[in-house]
Amino acid sequence: MVLIKFENSHEKVAMNLLSFMSSEQKLNVLHHTIQLYEENPNWHLYFWKLKENFVGAIGIELNEHTFNVHHASVHPDFRNEGIGHIMVEHVQRLHEPLAMSATPETKDFLAKCWEHQFSG
Ligand SMILES: CC(C)(COP(=O)(O)OP(=O)(O)OC[C@H]1O[C@@H](n2cnc3c(N)ncnc32)[C@H](O)[C@@H]1OP(=O)(O)O)[C@@H](O)C(=O)NCCC(=O)NCCS
């Protein structure tokens, strides 16, 4: 199980998964977000795949010393199984030594993941 990088052929699955975030409820906002991940070299979207299903997505923006997690979403059928935590852990490892930062929308869940890491 690894993070799979977004490609243009994943547009539909990206829209589906990102639409679970409250900031992405408007279709024009969602389209703009997908476009950012397609066109901006600092924006990266990854998927988590279980068997043949794309079950989660995590999207970040790279900065000079940090990366900001803008999106984290898991399909409702697969929630509370640890996929969110594992995506956060993998994205962190992938972008070391950059420090992870959050948006107002992702901060509570990321704080939960950090707590979990530090409590072993
Ligand atoms: C947030 C989300 C990605 C978590 O995915 P997940 O695979 O269910 O997460 P995990 O199984 O790794 O962890 C579940 C734990 O996170 C908690 N959690 C879920 N959403 C949370 C949030 N927004 N803030 C804080 N904790 C949250 C759950 O209550 C659960 O807690 P518990 O372990 O004490 O029971 C998923 O709930 C989701 O897609 N939500 C809709 C999208 C969204 O709102 N994203 C913004 C937050 S990143």
The ligand as a Tripos MOL2 file, in Angstrom:
@<TRIPOS>MOLECULE
LIG
   48    50     1     0     0
SMALL
NO_CHARGES

@<TRIPOS>ATOM
      1 C1        -10.9850   13.2910    8.4950 C.3       1 LIG1
      2 C2        -10.9660   11.9550    7.7750 C.3       1 LIG1
      3 C3        -10.0330   12.0720    6.5620 C.3       1 LIG1
      4 C4        -10.4290   10.8680    8.7110 C.3       1 LIG1
      5 O1        -10.2810    9.6800    7.9760 O.3       1 LIG1
      6 P1        -10.3340    8.2460    8.7120 P.3       1 LIG1
      7 O2         -9.7090    7.2560    7.8000 O.co2     1 LIG1
      8 O3        -11.7060    7.9570    9.1780 O.co2     1 LIG1
      9 O4         -9.3820    8.5250    9.9820 O.3       1 LIG1
     10 P2         -8.7220    7.4710   10.9750 P.3       1 LIG1
     11 O5         -9.4680    6.1770   10.9060 O.co2     1 LIG1
     12 O6         -7.2650    7.4400   10.7330 O.co2     1 LIG1
     13 O7         -8.9740    8.1860   12.3770 O.3       1 LIG1
     14 C5        -10.2580    8.2500   12.9140 C.3       1 LIG1
     15 C6        -10.2670    9.1890   14.1180 C.3       1 LIG1
     16 O8        -10.1700   10.5590   13.6460 O.3       1 LIG1
     17 C7        -11.2530   11.3070   14.2050 C.3       1 LIG1
     18 N1        -11.6050   12.3970   13.2950 N.ar      1 LIG1
     19 C8        -12.3020   12.3300   12.1520 C.ar      1 LIG1
     20 N2        -12.4370   13.5530   11.6270 N.ar      1 LIG1
     21 C9        -11.8300   14.4100   12.4640 C.ar      1 LIG1
     22 C10       -11.6640   15.8200   12.4640 C.ar      1 LIG1
     23 N3        -12.1520   16.6080   11.5000 N.pl3     1 LIG1
     24 N4        -10.9690   16.3540   13.5000 N.ar      1 LIG1
     25 C11       -10.4740   15.6030   14.4860 C.ar      1 LIG1
     26 N5        -10.6050   14.2590   14.5410 N.ar      1 LIG1
     27 C12       -11.2940   13.6790   13.5340 C.ar      1 LIG1
     28 C13       -12.3470   10.2710   14.3660 C.3       1 LIG1
     29 O9        -13.2960   10.7330   15.2970 O.3       1 LIG1
     30 C14       -11.5560    9.0940   14.8920 C.3       1 LIG1
     31 O10       -11.2570    9.2890   16.2590 O.3       1 LIG1
     32 P3        -11.0260    8.0720   17.3050 P.3       1 LIG1
     33 O11        -9.8310    7.3160   16.8040 O.co2     1 LIG1
     34 O12       -10.7570    8.7760   18.5990 O.co2     1 LIG1
     35 O13       -12.2780    7.2720   17.2790 O.co2     1 LIG1
     36 C15       -12.4080   11.5230    7.3620 C.3       1 LIG1
     37 O14       -13.2300   11.5600    8.4990 O.3       1 LIG1
     38 C16       -13.0180   12.3860    6.2870 C.2       1 LIG1
     39 O15       -12.8090   12.1430    5.1000 O.2       1 LIG1
     40 N6        -13.7860   13.4320    6.6770 N.am      1 LIG1
     41 C17       -14.4510   14.2600    5.6830 C.3       1 LIG1
     42 C18       -13.4230   15.1600    5.0430 C.3       1 LIG1
     43 C19       -12.9820   16.2430    6.0320 C.2       1 LIG1
     44 O16       -13.7870   16.8330    6.7240 O.2       1 LIG1
     45 N7        -11.6700   16.5250    6.0320 N.am      1 LIG1
     46 C20       -11.1930   17.5830    6.9100 C.3       1 LIG1
     47 C21       -10.4110   17.0800    8.0750 C.3       1 LIG1
     48 S1         -8.8430   16.4740    7.4840 S.3       1 LIG1
@<TRIPOS>BOND
     1     1     2 1
     2     2     3 1
     3     2     4 1
     4     2    36 1
     5     4     5 1
     6     5     6 1
     7     6     7 2
     8     6     8 1
     9     6     9 1
    10     9    10 1
    11    10    11 2
    12    10    12 1
    13    10    13 1
    14    13    14 1
    15    14    15 1
    16    15    16 1
    17    15    30 1
    18    16    17 1
    19    17    18 1
    20    17    28 1
    21    18    19 ar
    22    18    27 ar
    23    19    20 ar
    24    20    21 ar
    25    21    22 ar
    26    21    27 ar
    27    22    23 1
    28    22    24 ar
    29    24    25 ar
    30    25    26 ar
    31    26    27 ar
    32    28    29 1
    33    28    30 1
    34    30    31 1
    35    31    32 1
    36    32    33 2
    37    32    34 1
    38    32    35 1
    39    36    37 1
    40    36    38 1
    41    38    39 2
    42    38    40 1
    43    40    41 1
    44    41    42 1
    45    42    43 1
    46    43    44 2
    47    43    45 1
    48    45    46 1
    49    46    47 1
    50    47    48 1
@<TRIPOS>SUBSTRUCTURE
     1 LIG1         1 GROUP 0 **** ****
